Amino acid sequence: MIEIALLIAAMALMAGKKKAKTPIFGQLTLSNDLALEYLKSSLDGFTRRATKILWITPLEAQAKGFSIPDWVIQNYEKFEWSAIVYDESSDILPLFVYQNSALQELEKLLAEFESNGAAITQDSPRQMTISFGDTPAVMRFWRNEKGGKFARYHLEMKKD
């Protein structure tokens, strides 16, 4: 009798286990998507010790399992490209950058990144990967909160 009860309990535990999605990087959201931190207005800004940047379309990022805001997906023409900035620490969520002024600042630095040793690969027509190797690039995105909702983002970057 005890053996049957143990067998039933073990089967119930096994049946209740869901196959967990293995995150590629970082933590998952409640919807089982890969979590991202979104760039927002702040004088303090968002700093990352970037080891890698994905220059990617929002639809491609969503297809790869990232949690992309609905308003970005719904306004695909406006947000044609985005960037996901990975920090060297796996405790820090990757930063999702979709704002045009922030992307313009980042795009200006791509040639400089490459000349400073960053490896840039064209993974597909919808994705490029910029890898900084062993030396992360310290990046800080910020904008003046008092500048209104159309204030430009600024990017400060230095290589360690």
N, C-alpha and C positions, 0 to 999 in steps of 0.2 A: 504494500500500500504506500509506504513512504517512497519507494523507488518510483512508483507511478507519479506521485505528486512532484518529485524532483524532476522527472522527465518532462512533465507538463510545464513546470516553471522554466526549465531550460529552453523548451521550444517557444514559450511565450517571449522570453528575452531575445531569442534569435529572430523571431518574427518581427519584433518591435524595432530592431536595428535597421536604420536607413543607411544606405550607402552614401557616405559623405563625399561631397565634391572636394577634391584636393586643390587647395588654393595654389596658384602659380606664385603669387607674391602677396603677403599680407593677409588680412582677415576678410571674412565673407560678411555680406550684409544679411539681413533677415530673409531677403528674397534669394539667397544663395548666389549672389553676384559678388565679384571681387570689389571690395570697398575702395573708394577713392576719397581724398579730401579735395573739396572744391575751392578754387581761388576766390577770395572775397575781399572786399574793401577793408583796408587796415593800414594805419601808419606803421605799425610794427611789421606788417607784411608776413610773408611765408618764406622761410629759409629752408633750403634743402642742400645737403651735401650730395649732389647728384653723381651717380655712377652710370646712369643710363637715362635716355629720353626716348620715348616712342613718339614720333611725329606721325599722327594717325588720324584717319577720318573718324568722326564719332560713331558712324554706323559700323565700321570695322572694329572699333573698341567694344561696342556693345556685342558684336558677334563673337568676340574673344572672351566674353563673360564679365566685362567690367560694368559697374553700376554707373550708367550715364544718365544725367538728368533728363526727364521727359521733354522739357522745353528745348533742350539742345537737339534731341532727335526730331521733334516736331518742326523745328525751324532749321532743317538740315542745310538749306541754301545759305542761310546767314552764318551758320557755324560749319563751314565746309571742312576745315581742318582743326585739329586739337593737338595737345601734347600731354603726355603722361610722364612726369618727372619722378624717377625712382631715387630714394635716399639710400645711402650706404647702410643705414640701420634698418633692419626688417621690422623694428618696433614703430617706425614712422610710416604712416600711410602714403602711398604715392599721391602726388599732387596733380589734379586734373585741371589743365589750363585750356579754356575755350574762348576767352575774350580776345577780340581782334587786336587791341592795343598791346596786350601782353604777348600774343603770338608774333606780332610785328617786331617787338624788341628781341624776342628769342630768335626769330629768323635772321635778324641782322647779325647775330653772333655765330650762326652756323659755320660760316667760312672761317671765322676766328677759331672756333672749336676744332675744326679739322686741321688748321695749320698748327695748333698747339698739341696735336697728337691724338685727337678724338677719332675713333673709327666710325665712319658713317656708311651704313649699308642700306640699299634699297631692297627691302624684304618683299614688297609687292607694290602694285601701283597705288595702294591705299595705306602704305606704312613704310617708314624709314626708322632705323634704329641708330641713335647716336650713343656710342659707348666711350666712357672716359677712362676705362681700364683701371689701373690701381690707384690713380690719383683723382679723387673726386673734384668736381667743380662746385664751388660754393655759390649758390644762386639765391638771390632775394628778390621776390616780386612784391611790390607795394604800390599803393596809390593813396592819395589824400582823401580821407573820408569826407572832408568838408568841400571837396570839389564837385560834389553832385554825382548822380549816377552815370554821367558820361565822362568823368575824369579818367585820364589815361593811366594805364599801369606803367610802372617803371621797373627795370630789371638791372640789378647790380650783380656782376659775376666776377669771380676771381678763381684762379686755379691754385690749389695748395702747393 
